[in-house]
Amino acid sequence: MNRHFYLDLAARGVRMPIGADLVLHEEPDPEAARRDGRSLGCVIERAAHRWNTPLAMPLMDLRLEKTDLLALASIPEHEAEAYQFSAPLDDRAMEALCDLSASSFCAGSVARDQAISHIASLPDLLPVGMVIGPFSLATRLVRDPITAVALAGMAGDEPQSPEIQLMLQCLRASEAAVLRSIRSQIKHGARAIVVCEPAACTAFFSPRQLKAGSTSFERFVMEPNLRLRAELEQANCDLIFHDCGELIDSMVADFAQRLHPVILSLGSSRKLWDDARLVPADVVLYGNLPSKSFYSDAAMPVETVVDLTRELIARMQACGHPHIVGSECDVLFVPEAQHAILAKVDAIVTCAPQAESPRLQSITRAAHP
Amino acid sequence: MAVSTELYEAILTGDARKAHAATQAAIDAGIGPMELISASMVPAMNEVGRLYEAEDYFVPELLLSGRAMKSAMELLRPLIAAAGLRLGNRIIIGTVKGDLHDIGKNIVASMLEGSGFEVIDLGADVAPEKFVAAVEEREPHVVCMSSLLTVTMPAMRTTIQALESAGLRHKVKVLIGGAPVTQQYADEIGADGYGDNASLAVSAVKNLCAVA
């Protein structure tokens, strides 16, 4: 993996939100642009240039792999988002779902790939692909994934209960779907892939069970993602790992040390300056301003965003870990709150670190007594 | 003290099979359904809520306990209906229009049922008019709305407005919740309450029913 490129970006003080959705909604017809590769590519290009970053972060559309997977089970696109399996699948169904040679993709995936090709034709931008992670995809295929995983984590539960059996089947099928997507995006020029696993978190994996010795996190999250990492490494494609869910330290350590991505992107529940001790020095930390609250000026005024950005920059400088300032996740367009959100996104990028602030001085001094 | 300590323990530890067996044993021993609910199940779910607030239990434990509680209720509901009894205050719950996330909503529904409420679950992607129709037909005490995406949160405001237009707003309390939702947003759209997590949502519903 080309770590120096990302470490250099961090050293240069790049600040960038994951903001393609905001730029998409400046189009006269955002939904048409989403499904047209060239238009989508131009949106991603504009987003990268707007925030002055060489990383052309894609639109975070985590529905595509599910649509493509379910097409192999003859589920039409308009039913895919809500569709869930209700009982363990037979061998024939599993064979179809796990077919790595399947090559047809939905319109959204085709547009995604064409957008990557567009970015790849530009000299100043790095084309970045994106997939939903295999565990997170599996959770969207069943009605109650948390219970299934919790049952798998309980000592003494019958390993072949239908819920667990189905969940494991969905995980296998999901890994295949994600692999197909990754291969297609690499084929179209992606040089880095963001693997998004928002479900790999304490909402799905009980810290109590993990402390008691459950291996469910290893089985459901780490094993498939380690295989994806190996695939990316073989293709000389960089791994960016994103998980904005609530995490415990051991999860962060596993992502950072064992998946060893070039960038680890975490949600606002984590203090990145504390997490730095869990993360190897050659893994850039990304994020993690609380962009999910940006829609509300009452809950998150722009002044608070400025303060949080300055604190984050100061603390990360004090701890010395490579860091790119950004949002905790994709910053979604909300029609009622467009101006509020954009003001805060711009604040992240433009606010100057304020060394004179007493609060920041105390942070810097504490780190370097 | 729990009438059936086995049922209490089974719900607390999230063991659906043991909960089912303990319930059947209690029924066979002549213990009435309402007594089982109030003396064993509600205390168990209250303890589950307390352990969650103490960060000793997490979402998976909530769901396992809810599942155990439901397995007990499967045996009790026919008995309650046959005796013409009614569970506590009636709650309507759903995830708003455009949002398919339902796990949080399901946890709250389970915990409300475990706390002795009658819960009518409208599911996910529920249009304002469907909430209105349900309120008109079922006359709940509280309507709970869930949203997990900032882009679907406006549907909470739209639903409250729909209740106002239908002349039903004053007849029902409205509670909202979900990851991006805040107390400020609840105040802004005229909701009566807000639950920061499943356990607090249940407490909020109890408070709203107390003042209703």
Interface residues (C-beta under 8 A of the other chain):
Chain A: E81 A82 D144 P145 I146 T147 V149 A150 L151 G153 M154 T202 A203 F204 F205 S206 P207 R208 Q209 K292 S293 Y295 S296 A298 A299 L332 F333 V334 P335 E336 A337
Chain B: G14 D56 Y57 F58 V59 P60 E61 L63 L64 R67 L100 I103 N106 D125 L149 T150 V151 M153 P154 A179 P180 T182 Q184 Y185 E188
